[in-house]
């Protein structure tokens, strides 16, 4: 069943050649978010991974909240925003998993981990739907474990 679900998600990943610059192949997960079956499959796959890895030991999931995709850059160009978190969002020692749609250079997830560290939270793992392996973003996250459903060069 997991293979079927993973294929369902993978079929919905959209590619934009030469965006944001020539030679870059942009991977877009918005079609996954729009399609209930593939969205459900992605959430189920990530949830099963987290349950198998951490059991019931997760206090919070940290991610960018949105109804429509808000990451930058998006075709066409979209405004950018910095990451923020309220000072009292978490208590020291609470266990958190960081979730993002895509891991490229690791900058956004690394910034999220740093913010959570300032609140003295314990970052258990970072997870994403898509990982661009050639950009080696997971190296920037070390020693925090990282998991992705789909990997592309």
Secondary structure, DSSP 8 states (H G I E B T S, - for coil): -HHHHHHHHHHH-EEEET-SSTT-EEEE-HHHHH-HHHHHHHHHHHHHHHHHHHTT---EEE----SS---SS-SS----------TTSS-TT-EEEEEEEEESSSHHHHHHHHHHHHTT-EEEEEEEEEEEGGGTHHHHHTTSEEEEEEEE-
